[in-house]
């Protein structure tokens, strides 16, 4: 199974924020899936299980788990490839990944971690240890959320989790769409995003919504940012980018 930006149809309707209590289990061994699900549910998590990569990838257009327990050897895909795909795609890069495998070779662990996996558990494992590992990884998220701030040229501060923007220390009130556009542009400083990409990120690339909508949002955003508005640059005929 090949993974790319077109693997999932209808990405414009994806939830942009992970479900903070949902853990996905992707493994083709029913007994292991049942065991993991039982202990995670006892620990207070919502669990969604999948026996192959395809069903998991399709599910992502409806909901995004905060963490996935991902088996390396699946019937239709390599777990390493799924991990690589999730970390590459902006919409899914925040999903925490714990790799599950019967292999214990150091090389496999290194590959998984280099691809962006957050932890690695070798089968057979203790269910209590697995739950503890899940909680430990999610504690990292809680700490990260407290200080997830993007700073531009010591003037513009974007707090991703508080949905706050400050210019020279003064809070600026933005609409939801304006904040999302600023967040998108700041996620890849210097990258040019087309109007179509911006509309897709806003979940508004449906019939009747014109590219002009983006231009209006950008105009209002620049005005509200004042001196920091200059960081948003228009690339004629292409789209917009954020650059210091």
C-alpha positions as CSV (number, residue, x, y, z in Angstrom):
1,X,0.0,0.0,0.0
2,X,1.5,3.3,-1.1
3,X,1.0,6.4,1.1
4,X,0.9,9.9,-0.3
5,X,-1.1,13.2,0.1
6,X,-3.9,11.7,-2.0
7,X,-4.2,8.5,0.0
8,X,-7.3,9.8,1.8
9,X,-10.2,11.3,-0.1
10,X,-12.0,14.2,1.3
11,X,-9.2,15.5,3.5
12,X,-10.8,18.9,3.7
13,X,-13.3,17.5,6.2
14,X,-10.7,16.1,8.6
15,X,-10.7,17.2,12.2
16,X,-7.8,19.4,12.7
17,X,-7.3,18.8,16.5
18,X,-6.6,15.3,17.9
19,X,-9.1,13.6,20.1
20,X,-7.2,13.8,23.4
21,X,-8.8,10.6,24.8
22,X,-8.7,8.4,21.7
23,X,-6.0,5.8,21.2
24,X,-5.9,3.8,17.9
25,X,-4.5,0.3,18.0
26,X,-3.3,-1.0,14.6
27,X,-2.4,-4.7,14.8
28,X,-3.5,-7.8,12.8
29,X,-3.5,-10.1,15.9
30,X,-7.0,-10.1,17.4
31,X,-5.9,-11.4,20.8
32,X,-3.3,-8.6,21.2
33,X,-5.8,-6.0,20.0
34,X,-8.4,-7.2,22.5
35,X,-5.8,-7.3,25.4
36,X,-4.6,-3.8,24.7
37,X,-8.0,-2.3,24.2
38,X,-9.3,-3.8,27.5
39,X,-6.5,-2.3,29.6
40,X,-6.5,1.1,27.9
41,X,-10.3,1.3,28.4
42,X,-9.8,0.5,32.1
43,X,-7.3,3.3,32.2
44,X,-9.9,5.7,30.9
45,X,-9.1,5.9,27.2
46,X,-11.4,5.6,24.2
47,X,-10.0,2.9,21.9
48,X,-10.5,2.3,18.2
49,X,-8.9,-0.8,16.8
50,X,-7.8,-1.8,13.2
51,X,-6.5,-5.0,11.8
52,X,-4.9,-3.4,8.7
53,X,-3.4,-0.1,7.5
54,X,-6.0,0.7,5.0
55,X,-8.9,0.8,7.4
56,X,-6.9,2.9,9.8
57,X,-5.9,5.4,7.1
58,X,-9.5,5.7,6.0
59,X,-10.6,6.3,9.6
60,X,-8.4,9.4,9.8
61,X,-10.7,11.4,7.7
62,X,-13.4,11.1,10.4
63,X,-11.3,11.4,13.6
64,X,-7.7,11.9,14.7
65,X,-6.4,9.9,17.7
66,X,-4.0,11.5,20.1
67,X,-1.8,8.4,19.9
68,X,-1.5,5.2,17.8
69,X,-0.1,1.9,18.9
70,X,1.3,0.7,15.5
71,X,2.4,-2.8,14.6
72,X,5.4,-2.9,12.3
73,X,4.3,-6.0,10.4
74,X,0.8,-5.6,9.0
75,X,-0.9,-7.6,6.2
76,X,-1.1,-4.7,3.8
77,X,1.6,-2.3,4.7
78,X,4.9,-1.8,6.5
79,X,4.4,0.0,9.9
80,X,7.5,2.1,9.2
81,X,5.9,3.5,6.1
82,X,2.8,4.4,8.0
83,X,4.9,6.1,10.7
84,X,6.8,8.0,8.0
85,X,3.5,9.1,6.3
86,X,1.9,10.3,9.5
87,X,4.9,12.4,10.5
88,X,5.2,13.9,7.0
89,X,1.6,15.0,6.7
90,X,0.9,18.3,8.6
91,X,-2.6,17.2,9.6
92,X,-1.3,14.0,11.3
93,X,2.2,15.0,12.5
94,X,1.0,15.7,16.0
95,X,-0.2,12.1,16.5
96,X,2.0,10.3,19.0
97,X,3.3,6.9,17.8
98,X,4.3,3.8,19.8
99,X,5.6,1.0,17.6
100,X,4.7,-2.6,18.4
101,X,6.7,-5.5,17.1
102,X,7.9,-9.0,17.7
103,X,11.3,-8.0,16.6
104,X,13.8,-6.9,19.2
105,X,16.8,-6.0,16.9
106,X,18.3,-2.6,17.8
107,X,18.2,-1.7,14.1
108,X,14.4,-1.8,14.0
109,X,14.2,0.4,17.1
110,X,16.6,2.9,15.6
111,X,14.6,3.0,12.3
112,X,11.3,3.6,14.1
113,X,12.7,6.4,16.3
114,X,14.4,8.1,13.4
115,X,11.1,8.1,11.5
116,X,9.5,10.0,14.3
117,X,8.1,7.2,16.6
118,X,7.8,8.3,20.2
119,X,8.4,5.0,21.8
120,X,8.9,1.3,21.0
121,X,7.5,-1.8,22.7
122,X,8.6,-5.4,21.9
123,X,6.2,-8.3,22.0
124,X,5.4,-10.0,24.3
125,X,4.8,-7.1,26.7
126,X,3.1,-6.4,30.0
127,X,-0.3,-4.7,29.5
128,X,0.5,-2.6,32.6
129,X,3.8,-1.5,31.1
130,X,2.1,-0.6,27.8
131,X,-0.5,1.6,29.6
132,X,2.3,3.2,31.6
133,X,4.2,3.9,28.3
134,X,1.1,5.5,26.8
135,X,0.6,7.8,29.8
136,X,4.3,8.7,29.8
137,X,4.2,9.8,26.1
138,X,1.0,11.8,26.6
139,X,2.6,13.6,29.6
140,X,5.1,14.9,27.2
141,X,2.2,16.4,25.2
142,X,0.8,18.1,28.3
143,X,4.2,19.8,28.9
144,X,4.5,20.8,25.3
145,X,1.1,22.3,25.2
146,X,2.0,24.8,27.9
147,X,4.8,26.4,25.8
148,X,4.0,25.8,22.2
149,X,4.7,29.3,21.0
150,X,6.0,30.3,17.6
151,X,8.0,33.5,17.7
152,X,8.7,35.6,14.6
153,X,11.4,38.3,14.7
154,X,10.9,39.0,18.4
155,X,7.7,40.8,17.4
156,X,5.0,38.3,16.7
157,X,4.1,35.5,19.1
158,X,1.7,32.7,18.1
159,X,0.5,30.4,20.9
160,X,-0.7,27.3,19.1
161,X,-2.6,25.7,22.0
162,X,-4.1,28.8,23.6
163,X,-5.1,30.3,20.2
164,X,-3.5,33.6,21.2
165,X,-1.5,36.0,19.1
166,X,0.5,38.9,20.4
167,X,2.4,41.7,18.6
168,X,5.1,43.3,20.7
169,X,3.4,41.8,23.7
170,X,-0.1,43.1,23.0
171,X,-2.8,40.6,22.3
172,X,-4.5,40.7,18.9
173,X,-8.0,39.3,18.5
174,X,-8.3,37.1,15.4
175,X,-11.2,35.1,13.9
176,X,-10.9,31.4,13.8
177,X,-10.1,31.4,10.1
178,X,-7.5,34.2,10.5
179,X,-5.7,32.3,13.3
180,X,-5.7,29.0,11.2
181,X,-4.2,30.8,8.3
182,X,-1.5,32.3,10.4
183,X,-0.8,29.0,12.1
184,X,-0.5,27.3,8.7
185,X,1.9,29.9,7.3
186,X,4.0,29.9,10.4
187,X,4.3,26.1,10.4
188,X,6.6,26.3,7.4
189,X,8.2,29.7,7.4
190,X,9.4,30.6,3.9
191,X,7.1,28.0,2.2
192,X,4.6,29.3,-0.3
193,X,1.0,28.0,0.3
194,X,-1.4,28.3,-2.6
195,X,-4.9,29.7,-2.1
196,X,-6.2,26.2,-2.7
197,X,-4.1,24.7,0.0
198,X,-5.2,27.4,2.4
199,X,-8.8,26.8,1.6
200,X,-8.4,23.1,2.1
201,X,-6.7,23.7,5.5
202,X,-9.7,25.8,6.5
203,X,-12.0,23.1,5.4
204,X,-13.7,25.4,3.0
205,X,-12.6,24.1,-0.4
206,X,-16.2,23.3,-1.4
207,X,-18.3,24.5,-4.3
208,X,-19.1,28.2,-4.1
209,X,-16.1,29.2,-2.1
210,X,-13.7,31.3,-4.2
211,X,-10.0,32.0,-3.9
212,X,-10.9,35.6,-3.3
213,X,-12.0,34.5,0.2
214,X,-8.4,33.9,1.1
215,X,-7.3,37.3,-0.1
216,X,-9.9,38.9,2.1
217,X,-8.8,36.9,5.2
218,X,-5.1,37.8,4.5
219,X,-6.0,41.5,4.1
220,X,-7.8,41.5,7.4
221,X,-5.1,39.5,9.1
222,X,-2.4,41.9,8.0
223,X,-4.4,44.9,9.2
224,X,-4.9,43.3,12.6
225,X,-1.2,42.4,13.0
226,X,-0.1,45.9,12.3
227,X,3.7,46.1,12.1
228,X,3.9,42.3,12.0
229,X,1.6,42.2,9.0
230,X,4.6,42.7,6.7
231,X,5.8,39.2,7.5
232,X,2.9,37.8,5.3
233,X,4.0,38.1,1.7
234,X,2.1,37.6,-1.5
235,X,3.7,35.6,-4.2
236,X,1.9,36.8,-7.3
237,X,0.0,34.1,-9.1
238,X,1.0,31.4,-6.5
239,X,-0.2,32.2,-3.0
240,X,1.2,33.4,0.4
241,X,4.1,32.8,2.7
242,X,5.3,34.0,6.1
243,X,8.8,35.2,6.2
244,X,10.8,37.4,8.6
